[in-house]
């Protein structure tokens, strides 16, 4: 080490090699002073190069462009700095993070937390490079953006309670339904809340004579001036129309005839006479239901004339399920006009069945309304359905504010996997961790109303969901 050092030194001072210089180098190899100076100079060089590397790594880190992913207000955020190319860089502190509710952990070099507000700011990274007394402390500026939660961009203006046909922005109910439970919630959509408009959806459930019960939902047309009143009247009037013991006595008798006749022919070869009897009893049931729906249409027309408005100003869809438990199972009488589904999930076997006709598909997406005279045509009977089930785990009615974001297409309404996903969502498997607890159903109506506030891009309609369980 000393010989190499002396030869490099002779070259640096332009001392030509020769016998004298070679002998001098040989004598100095064991000179204590020369050995001490050699070690000191080599150590100084190492120290100098280490300082260079420290400054060089510092400058390289300062020049490196670090792009932090944008955060979203009120959404969990996490970012891990990758310092693998900068082994001597240590980030001590990041200032200004507290302005948005985030924090920095120096040990893991990680930013985390839930931003409290939307903001654009410069973060100040205080970092060091090197060891101990040679350590440098520097500052690096990094721009950071917290975007607004899309939900925050929607205003929530109260509707005018003094307007004609004013209605609450939300509604909820929980109770019993036959020997089961029922929960219903209805929430004004963001599009209506943004403009301070009313909720057009409505629901009504009633306990009726002779152990019948009914649940009805309606979705008022957004284009109709007073559809909020139309949906309210449609659900309330149809429910009240069956609050008639004479009518329900006749309906019960016809249903017993139907169940008895249909039960004796199930799974057997049937004669045309037997099939005719089943069809006769089925027709008599549908005729009773038809009269109530027709009467509702007439009442809506009378109301429009009295108020000096057009019937189409009350345009609304309507679905209902009229249910009674007989000795041989649950009989569900259903009706639907529009694009809101009525579905049942049976318990044994575990399967799904859509109980009403939706006005989509062949109609090219054109929704029909109970206020339209043209629905009362020869195919009106197809809007009614009669179904018997030994038992069921869920009976679900929903408006398209639920159907569109959660099922998207009609064929998924009879897809068990799609329903499993839906109920998992209700059980809390969603980004809001909103849960409807059907086992411990204390204040379940509040849980369901909160769940209705889910975010779905492009789906901001009123939402109404009824579940019998």
C-alpha positions in Angstrom: 0.0 0.0 0.0 2.9 2.4 0.9 4.9 1.5 -2.2 1.9 2.1 -4.5 1.2 5.4 -2.8 4.9 6.6 -3.1 5.0 5.7 -6.8 1.7 7.6 -7.5 3.2 10.5 -5.5 6.4 10.5 -7.6 4.3 10.5 -10.8 2.1 13.3 -9.5 5.3 15.5 -8.8 7.0 14.5 -12.2 9.9 12.6 -10.5 11.3 10.3 -13.2 11.9 6.7 -12.2 15.5 5.6 -11.8 17.9 3.8 -9.6 18.0 6.5 -7.0 14.3 7.0 -6.7 13.7 3.2 -6.7 16.2 2.9 -3.8 14.6 5.8 -2.0 11.1 4.2 -2.3 12.5 0.9 -1.0 14.1 2.6 2.1 10.8 4.5 2.8 8.6 1.4 2.8 9.3 0.8 6.5 9.5 4.5 7.5 7.0 5.0 10.3 6.3 8.6 9.3 5.7 7.7 5.7 3.4 4.8 6.8 1.4 7.1 9.1 1.0 9.8 6.4 0.0 7.1 3.8 -2.8 5.8 6.1 -4.0 9.3 6.9 -4.1 10.4 3.2 -6.0 7.2 2.1 -8.5 7.7 5.0 -8.9 11.3 4.0 -9.6 10.2 0.4 -12.2 7.7 1.6 -13.8 10.3 3.8 -13.9 12.7 0.9 -15.5 10.2 -1.5 -18.1 9.2 1.1 -19.0 12.9 1.5 -19.3 13.1 -2.3 -21.6 10.0 -2.4 -23.7 11.5 0.4 -24.2 14.7 -1.4 -24.7 13.0 -4.7 -27.4 10.7 -3.3 -29.0 13.7 -1.7 -29.1 15.6 -5.0 -30.3 12.6 -6.9 -33.2 12.1 -4.5 -34.1 15.8 -4.7 -34.1 15.6 -8.5 -36.1 12.4 -8.6 -39.8 13.0 -9.5 -42.1 11.4 -7.0 -45.7 11.3 -8.0 -48.0 10.6 -5.1 -51.4 9.1 -6.2 -54.3 11.4 -5.6 -56.3 10.8 -2.5 -60.0 11.0 -2.2 -61.7 12.9 0.6 -63.1 10.5 3.3 -61.6 7.4 1.6 -58.8 5.4 3.2 -55.4 6.4 1.7 -52.0 4.7 1.8 -48.7 5.3 0.0 -45.4 3.5 0.6 -42.2 5.4 -0.5 -39.9 3.2 -2.5 -36.3 4.0 -1.3 -34.6 1.0 -2.7 -32.5 3.2 -5.0 -31.6 5.5 -2.1 -30.2 3.3 0.6 -28.9 6.2 2.8 -32.0 8.4 2.6 -34.2 8.6 5.6 -37.4 10.6 5.6 -37.8 12.0 9.1 -41.0 14.0 8.7 -43.6 15.2 6.2 -45.1 18.5 7.0 -48.6 19.7 5.8 -50.1 16.2 5.9 -52.0 17.2 9.0 -53.9 19.8 7.0 -55.8 16.9 5.3 -55.9 14.5 8.2 -53.1 12.2 7.0 -50.0 11.0 8.9 -46.5 9.7 8.1 -44.7 6.8 9.8 -40.8 7.3 9.4 -40.1 3.7 10.3 -42.1 2.3 7.4 -41.9 5.4 5.1 -45.6 5.2 4.7 -48.4 7.8 4.4 -51.8 6.7 5.6 -55.1 7.8 7.0 -58.4 9.1 5.8 -58.3 12.6 4.2 -60.8 14.9 5.8 -61.3 17.4 3.0 -60.4 18.1 -0.7 -57.3 20.2 -1.0 -54.2 20.8 -3.2 -51.0 21.5 -1.3 -47.2 21.1 -1.3 -45.8 18.5 1.1 -42.4 19.2 2.7 -40.3 16.1 3.1 -37.6 16.6 5.7 -35.0 13.9 5.0 -31.4 13.0 5.9 -28.6 11.2 4.1 -25.4 9.8 5.6 -24.4 8.8 9.1 -24.0 10.6 12.4 -22.0 13.9 12.3 -21.7 13.8 8.5 -25.5 13.6 8.1 -27.2 16.1 5.9 -30.8 17.3 6.4 -32.6 18.6 3.4 -36.1 19.4 2.2 -37.9 18.1 -0.8 -41.2 19.6 -2.0 -43.8 17.2 -3.5 -47.3 18.3 -4.8 -50.2 16.4 -3.4 -53.9 16.4 -4.3 -56.9 15.2 -2.4 -59.9 15.0 -4.7 -63.4 15.6 -3.5 -65.5 12.5 -2.8 -68.0 12.4 -5.7 -70.7 12.3 -3.1 -69.6 15.7 -1.8 -70.2 17.2 -5.2 -73.9 16.6 -4.9 -75.9 19.1 -3.0 -78.6 18.0 -0.6 -81.2 20.8 -0.8 -84.4 20.3 1.2 -87.6 20.0 -0.7 -90.2 22.8 -0.2 -92.6 21.5 2.4 -95.1 24.2 1.3 -95.3 22.9 -2.3 -98.4 21.2 -3.5 -98.3 17.4 -2.7 -95.2 17.8 -0.5 -93.6 14.6 0.6 -90.9 13.6 3.1 -87.4 13.1 1.5 -87.2 9.6 3.1 -89.5 7.1 4.7 -88.9 3.8 6.6 -90.9 1.0 8.3 -90.2 -2.2 10.1 -92.7 -4.7 11.6 -94.3 -8.1 11.1 -95.7 -9.5 7.9 -97.8 -12.6 8.4 -95.5 -14.8 10.5 -92.4 -13.1 9.2 -90.8 -9.7 9.4 -90.7 -6.8 7.0 -88.4 -3.8 6.6 -88.9 -1.1 4.0 -86.9 2.1 3.3 -87.3 4.8 0.7 -84.7 7.5 0.0 -84.8 10.5 -2.3 -82.1 10.1 -5.0 -79.1 12.4 -5.3 -80.4 13.9 -8.6 -83.5 15.1 -6.9 -81.7 16.2 -3.7 -79.2 18.2 -5.8 -82.1 20.3 -7.1 -84.2 20.3 -4.0 -86.9 18.2 -5.7 -89.2 15.7 -4.1 -88.9 11.9 -3.7 -91.1 10.3 -6.4 -90.9 6.8 -4.9 -93.5 5.6 -2.4 -94.5 2.5 -0.5 -97.4 1.3 1.5 -97.9 -1.9 3.6 -101.2 -2.9 5.3 -102.5 -5.7 7.5 -105.8 -6.8 6.0 -108.8 -8.8 7.1 -108.7 -12.6 7.0 -105.0 -12.8 7.6 -104.0 -11.2 4.3 -101.2 -8.6 4.0 -100.1 -6.4 1.2 -96.9 -4.5 0.3 -96.9 -2.0 -2.6 -94.1 0.0 -4.2 -94.3 2.7 -6.8 -91.8 4.8 -8.7 -93.2 8.1 -10.0 -92.0 9.2 -13.4 -89.3 11.8 -13.2 -90.8 13.6 -16.2 -94.2 13.9 -14.6 -95.0 17.1 -12.7 -96.8 15.4 -9.8 -95.6 11.8 -10.0 -94.8 12.0 -6.3 -98.5 12.3 -5.7 -99.2 9.6 -8.3 -96.9 7.1 -6.5 -98.4 7.9 -3.1 -101.9 7.5 -4.3 -101.2 4.3 -6.3 -99.6 2.5 -3.3 -102.1 3.7 -0.7 -105.2 3.3 -2.8 -104.3 -0.2 -4.0 -103.6 -1.3 -0.4 -106.8 0.2 0.9 -108.9 -1.3 -1.9 -108.2 -4.7 -0.4 -109.1 -3.6 3.1 -112.6 -5.1 2.4 -113.7 -8.2 4.3 -116.4 -9.0 1.7 -113.9 -8.8 -1.2 -111.2 -10.8 0.7 -113.8 -13.5 1.7 -114.5 -14.0 -2.0 -110.8 -13.9 -2.9 -110.0 -16.4 -0.1 -112.7 -18.8 -1.4 -111.4 -18.5 -4.9 -107.8 -19.1 -3.8 -108.8 -22.2 -1.8 -110.6 -23.5 -4.9 -107.6 -22.8 -6.9 -105.1 -24.4 -4.5 -107.3 -27.4 -4.1 -107.8 -28.0 -7.8 -104.2 -27.2 -8.7 -102.9 -29.4 -5.8 -104.8 -32.4 -7.0 -103.5 -32.1 -10.5 -99.8 -31.4 -9.7 -97.5 -34.0 -11.1 -100.4 -35.9 -12.6 -101.9 -36.4 -16.0 -104.7 -33.9 -16.2 -107.8 -33.9 -18.2 -109.0 -30.9 -20.2 -111.8 -30.6 -17.7 -109.4 -30.4 -14.8 -107.2 -27.9 -16.6 -110.3 -25.9 -17.3 -111.2 -25.8 -13.6 -107.7 -24.6 -12.7 -107.9 -22.0 -15.4 -111.4 -20.9 -14.2 -110.3 -20.4 -10.6 -107.2 -18.6 -11.7 -109.2 -16.3 -13.9 -111.6 -15.5 -11.1 -108.7 -14.5 -8.8 -107.1 -12.3 -11.5 -110.5 -10.8 -12.2 -110.8 -9.6 -8.5 -107.2 -8.2 -8.7 -107.9 -6.6 -12.0 -111.0 -4.7 -10.7 -108.9 -3.1 -7.9 -106.2 -2.0 -10.4 -108.8 -0.7 -12.8 -110.6 1.2 -10.0 -107.2 2.7 -9.0 -106.7 3.9 -12.6 -110.2 5.5 -12.5 -109.6 7.2 -9.2 -106.4 8.7 -10.5 -108.2 10.0 -13.5 -110.9 11.5 -11.3 -108.3 13.1 -9.1 -106.5 14.7 -12.1 -109.7 16.2 -13.3 -110.6 17.6 -9.9 -107.1 19.2 -9.6 -107.1 20.6 -13.1 -104.1 18.6 -14.1 -103.5 15.9 -16.7 -103.5 12.2 -15.8 -100.0 11.9 -17.2 -98.8 14.4 -14.6 -99.4 11.6 -12.1 -97.5 8.9 -14.1 -96.2 6.2 -11.9 -95.2 2.5 -11.9 -96.8 0.1 -9.5 -95.9 -3.3 -8.0 -97.6 -5.1 -5.2 -97.7 -8.5 -3.5 -100.9 -9.6 -1.7 -100.0 -12.6 0.5 -101.7 -15.0 2.8 -100.5 -18.1 4.5 -102.9 -21.1 3.9 -102.6 -24.6 5.4 -100.6 -25.8 2.4 -98.2 -22.8 2.0 -97.9 -19.2 1.2 -100.0 -17.8 -1.7 -98.6 -14.8 -3.4 -100.7 -12.7 -5.7 -98.6 -10.2 -7.5 -99.0 -7.4 -10.1 -96.5 -5.2 -11.9 -96.5 -2.4 -14.4 -93.2 -0.7 -15.1 -89.7 -1.7 -14.5 -89.7 -2.6 -10.8 -89.2 -6.3 -9.8 -90.9 -8.5 -7.3 -88.7 -11.6 -6.5 -88.9 -14.4 -4.0 -86.1 -16.5 -2.7 -87.4 -19.9 -1.6 -85.8 -21.9 1.2 -86.1 -25.4 0.1 -84.8 -25.7 -2.6 -82.8 -22.4 -2.4 -83.8 -20.7 -5.6 -85.0 -17.4 -7.0 -88.1 -16.6 -9.0 -89.2 -13.3 -10.6 -92.9 -12.9 -9.8 -93.9 -10.1 -12.2 -93.4 -9.0 -15.8 -91.0 -6.0 -16.3 -91.7 -3.5 -19.0 -88.3 -3.6 -20.6 -86.7 -5.6 -23.4 -89.4 -5.8 -26.0 -90.5 -2.3 -25.2 -87.0 -1.0 -25.9 -86.6 0.3 -22.4 -89.9 2.2 -22.4 -91.5 2.1 -19.0 -95.2 1.7 -18.7 -97.3 3.4 -16.0 -100.5 2.4 -14.2 -101.9 5.8 -15.3 -101.7 4.7 -19.0 -105.1 3.6 -20.4 -103.3 1.4 -23.0 -102.1 -1.1 -20.3 -105.7 -2.3 -19.9 -105.6 -4.4 -23.0 -105.9 -8.1 -23.7 -102.5 -8.9 -22.3 -103.3 -7.2 -19.0 -103.8 -10.6 -17.4 -100.1 -11.4 -17.9 -99.3 -8.6 -15.4 -100.8 -10.7 -12.6 -99.3 -13.8 -11.2 -100.4 -16.5 -8.7 -97.7 -18.5 -7.0 -97.7 -20.9 -4.0 -94.6 -21.7 -1.9 -94.3 -24.1 0.9 -92.0 -21.5 2.5 -89.7 -18.7 1.5 -86.6 -17.0 3.0 -87.1 -13.6 1.3 -89.7 -11.7 -0.6 -88.1 -8.6 -2.2 -89.7 -5.7 -3.9 -87.6 -2.8 -5.3 -87.7 0.2 -7.5 -85.2 0.7 -10.3 -83.1 2.9 -8.1 -82.0 -0.4 -6.6 -82.4 -2.7 -9.5 -80.3 -0.7 -12.0 -77.1 -0.4 -10.0 -77.3 -3.8 -8.2 -78.6 -6.1 -10.9 -78.2 -4.1 -14.2 -79.9 -6.6 -16.4 -83.2 -8.4 -16.1 -81.7 -11.9 -16.5 -79.7 -11.4 -13.2 -83.0 -11.2 -11.3 -83.3 -15.0 -11.6 -79.6 -15.6 -11.1 -78.9 -17.0 -7.7 -75.3 -15.9 -7.7 -76.4 -12.3 -8.3 -78.8 -12.5 -5.4 -76.0 -14.0 -3.2 -73.9 -10.9 -4.1 -76.8 -8.6 -3.3 -77.4 -10.1 0.1 -73.7 -10.1 0.9 -73.8 -6.4 0.1 -76.6 -5.9 2.5 -74.6 -7.8 5.1 -71.9 -5.2 4.9 -69.6 -6.3 2.1 -69.5 -2.8 0.5 -67.1 0.1 0.5 -69.2 1.9 3.2 -69.3 -1.1 5.5 -73.1 -0.4 5.8 -74.9 -3.4 7.1 -78.5 -4.5 7.5 -78.6 -7.1 10.3 -81.5 -9.4 9.7 -80.6 -11.6 12.7 -80.5 -8.9 15.3 -83.0 -6.5 13.6 -83.1 -3.8 16.2 -83.6 -0.5 14.3 -83.3 -2.4 11.1 -85.2 0.3 9.2 -82.5 2.8 10.1 -79.9 0.4 8.9 -81.6 -0.2 5.6 -82.2 3.6 5.1 -78.4 4.1 5.7 -77.5 1.3 3.3 -79.6 3.0 0.5 -77.0 5.8 0.5 -74.5 3.6 -1.4 -72.6 5.2 -4.2 -73.0 4.0 -7.8 -71.6 6.1 -10.6 -74.4 7.2 -12.9 -77.2 5.8 -10.7 -78.7 8.6 -8.6 -82.4 7.8 -8.8 -84.8 7.5 -5.9 -84.4 4.1 -4.1 -87.0 2.0 -2.4 -86.5 -1.5 -1.1 -88.9 -3.8 0.8 -87.8 -7.1 2.2 -90.0 -9.7 3.9 -87.8 -12.2 5.8 
